[in-house]
Amino acid sequence: MKYKSLTQKAITARFSISEYQKIEELAEQNGSNLAEVIREAWRSYKKKDDLSKDLQKLKLELLKQTFEICSSVAGLNEHERTEAINELKKRLGELK
């Protein structure tokens, strides 16, 4: 019976012949293999996705802070602030 790793799992993916050849060429250029090229592509995708989510969170936080600063500078009371945030939501989309 073969020993199966508890920390890894193999997957199968189909590529067109031209894609396969490009992946194979990249692996050869990097002194690597097909699996490592695909793993690196996944890591790159994941990193980009994580960065995109982090940037969205930062954008939202900056928007909230800017709103609070503008509300304070304008001297808005709580009612005016609520009206202003409702108008901002309509113009920019729902704030989270």
PEJOCOR-V242482 format. One record per residue. N is the residue number from 0. RES is the residue in three letters. PHI is phi in whole degrees, -180 to 180 (999 if undefined). PSI is psi in whole degrees, -180 to 180 (NA if undefined). D_CENTER is the distance of its C-alpha to the mean C-alpha in Angstrom with 1 decimal. Layout:
[[N;RES;PHI;PSI;D_CENTER] [N;RES;PHI;PSI;D_CENTER]]
This chain:
[[0;MET;999;133;41.1] [1;LYS;-74;144;37.9] [2;TYR;-80;126;35.9] [3;LYS;-107;134;32.4] [4;SER;-68;139;29.6] [5;LEU;-90;-7;28.1] [6;THR;-109;-4;25.0] [7;GLN;-137;155;24.1] [8;LYS;-143;130;24.0] [9;ALA;-82;146;24.7] [10;ILE;-131;160;23.2] [11;THR;-119;136;24.6] [12;ALA;-136;144;23.0] [13;ARG;-103;136;25.0] [14;PHE;-127;155;24.6] [15;SER;-66;163;27.0] [16;ILE;-59;-43;29.7] [17;SER;-67;-39;28.4] [18;GLU;-65;-44;24.8] [19;TYR;-58;-45;26.5] [20;GLN;-64;-38;28.7] [21;LYS;-66;-41;25.9] [22;ILE;-64;-43;24.1] [23;GLU;-63;-43;27.5] [24;GLU;-62;-43;28.3] [25;LEU;-62;-42;25.1] [26;ALA;-61;-45;26.0] [27;GLU;-63;-43;29.6] [28;GLN;-61;-35;28.6] [29;ASN;-94;2;26.6] [30;GLY;64;37;29.3] [31;SER;-123;-162;27.0] [32;ASN;-133;173;26.9] [33;LEU;-58;-45;25.1] [34;ALA;-61;-42;23.4] [35;GLU;-68;-38;22.1] [36;VAL;-62;-43;20.7] [37;ILE;-69;-40;18.8] [38;ARG;-62;-43;17.6] [39;GLU;-65;-38;16.4] [40;ALA;-62;-42;14.6] [41;TRP;-64;-46;12.8] [42;ARG;-61;-41;12.0] [43;SER;-64;-45;10.8] [44;TYR;-59;-48;8.5] [45;LYS;-62;-43;7.2] [46;LYS;-62;-43;7.1] [47;LYS;-64;-43;5.3] [48;ASP;-63;-44;2.4] [49;ASP;-63;-42;3.6] [50;LEU;-64;-41;4.7] [51;SER;-61;-43;3.3] [52;LYS;-65;-42;4.0] [53;ASP;-63;-41;6.8] [54;LEU;-66;-38;7.9] [55;GLN;-64;-42;8.4] [56;LYS;-63;-43;10.3] [57;LEU;-63;-43;12.2] [58;LYS;-58;-46;13.1] [59;LEU;-64;-43;14.5] [60;GLU;-65;-41;16.3] [61;LEU;-65;-39;17.8] [62;LEU;-62;-45;18.9] [63;LYS;-63;-44;20.6] [64;GLN;-65;-41;22.3] [65;THR;-63;-43;23.5] [66;PHE;-60;-46;24.9] [67;GLU;-63;-41;26.7] [68;ILE;-64;-47;28.1] [69;CYS;-63;-39;29.3] [70;SER;-63;-41;30.8] [71;SER;-68;-46;32.6] [72;VAL;-63;-38;33.9] [73;ALA;-76;-11;35.1] [74;GLY;70;35;36.8] [75;LEU;-72;136;35.5] [76;ASN;-81;178;37.0] [77;GLU;-62;-40;35.1] [78;HIS;-65;-46;36.1] [79;GLU;-64;-38;35.2] [80;ARG;-64;-43;31.8] [81;THR;-63;-44;31.2] [82;GLU;-62;-42;32.3] [83;ALA;-65;-41;30.1] [84;ILE;-69;-35;26.9] [85;ASN;-65;-40;27.9] [86;GLU;-66;-41;28.4] [87;LEU;-62;-41;25.1] [88;LYS;-61;-42;23.4] [89;LYS;-65;-39;25.4] [90;ARG;-79;-36;24.5] [91;LEU;-109;-7;20.8] [92;GLY;100;166;19.8] [93;GLU;-61;127;19.7] [94;LEU;-83;142;18.7] [95;LYS;-103;NA;17.2]]
